[in-house]
Amino acid sequence: MPAYIVSRVSIEDGETMKGYMLDAPSTVEAYGGRYLVRTGDIQVLEGEADYDRMVVLEFPDRDKALAWYNSAEYRGLRQTRWDAADAHIVVLPGEIV
């Protein structure tokens, strides 16, 4: 069953985030993931959007998603993101309920 990582990102250091955004895709692909959404073009229909970007990643399953997030390949990039932005990141199952 697929799993999705959904991120809401508030960018504080745009230059640093540019490097992160260039380097992150290869780590996602290495774990069987792919980007479904990666945008700053956010139209709010309800509530407030106090963030700059939304990212949705799809992985074959939760184990692959978590393996990517905790991987050595992503660890340095994760620190870069922490230095440049605030994020709210969740992992969700792809099951239909």
URVENQUI-V194611 format. One record per residue. N is the residue number from 1. RES is the residue in one small letter. SS is DSSP state (h for helix, s for strand, l for the rest). PHI is phi in radians with two decimals (999 if undefined). D_CENTER is the distance of its C-alpha to the mean C-alpha in whole Angstrom. Layout:
N_RES_SS_PHI_D_CENTER / N_RES_SS_PHI_D_CENTER
This chain:
1_m_l_999_19 / 2_p_l_-1.14_15 / 3_a_s_-2.30_12 / 4_y_s_-2.16_9 / 5_i_s_-1.84_6 / 6_v_s_-2.04_6 / 7_s_s_-2.19_5 / 8_r_s_-1.94_8 / 9_v_s_-2.18_8 / 10_s_s_-1.89_12 / 11_i_s_-1.55_13 / 12_e_l_-1.85_16 / 13_d_l_-2.27_17 / 14_g_h_-1.09_16 / 15_e_h_-1.14_18 / 16_t_h_-1.13_16 / 17_m_h_-1.15_12 / 18_k_h_-1.04_14 / 19_g_h_-1.12_14 / 20_y_h_-1.03_11 / 21_m_h_-1.18_10 / 22_l_h_-1.34_13 / 23_d_h_-1.59_12 / 24_a_h_-1.12_9 / 25_p_h_-0.97_10 / 26_s_h_-1.15_13 / 27_t_h_-1.26_11 / 28_v_h_-1.08_9 / 29_e_h_-1.09_13 / 30_a_h_-1.09_15 / 31_y_l_-1.89_13 / 32_g_l_1.40_14 / 33_g_l_-1.62_11 / 34_r_s_-2.61_10 / 35_y_s_-1.42_8 / 36_l_s_-1.72_10 / 37_v_s_-2.49_9 / 38_r_s_-2.70_8 / 39_t_s_-2.64_11 / 40_g_l_-1.90_13 / 41_d_l_-1.53_15 / 42_i_l_-1.97_15 / 43_q_l_-1.92_19 / 44_v_l_-1.43_19 / 45_l_l_-1.75_22 / 46_e_l_-2.56_22 / 47_g_l_1.31_21 / 48_e_l_-2.17_20 / 49_a_l_-1.97_17 / 50_d_l_-1.73_17 / 51_y_l_-2.44_13 / 52_d_l_-1.75_13 / 53_r_s_-2.44_10 / 54_m_s_-2.17_8 / 55_v_s_-2.35_5 / 56_v_s_-2.20_6 / 57_l_s_-1.93_6 / 58_e_s_-2.01_10 / 59_f_s_-2.13_12 / 60_p_l_-1.02_15 / 61_d_l_-2.83_15 / 62_r_h_-1.11_14 / 63_d_h_-1.03_16 / 64_k_h_-1.16_14 / 65_a_h_-1.07_10 / 66_l_h_-1.24_12 / 67_a_h_-1.07_14 / 68_w_h_-1.09_11 / 69_y_h_-1.02_9 / 70_n_l_-1.69_13 / 71_s_l_-1.28_14 / 72_a_h_-1.09_16 / 73_e_h_-1.10_14 / 74_y_h_-1.61_11 / 75_r_h_-0.92_13 / 76_g_h_-1.15_14 / 77_l_h_-1.17_11 / 78_r_h_-1.06_10 / 79_q_h_-1.10_13 / 80_t_h_-1.03_13 / 81_r_h_-1.09_10 / 82_w_h_-1.02_12 / 83_d_h_-1.27_15 / 84_a_h_-1.89_14 / 85_a_s_-2.75_12 / 86_d_s_-1.88_12 / 87_a_s_-2.46_9 / 88_h_s_-2.06_9 / 89_i_s_-2.22_7 / 90_v_s_-2.29_9 / 91_v_s_-2.04_10 / 92_l_s_-2.25_12 / 93_p_s_-1.30_15 / 94_g_l_-1.64_16 / 95_e_l_-1.32_20 / 96_i_l_-1.62_22 / 97_v_l_-2.06_24
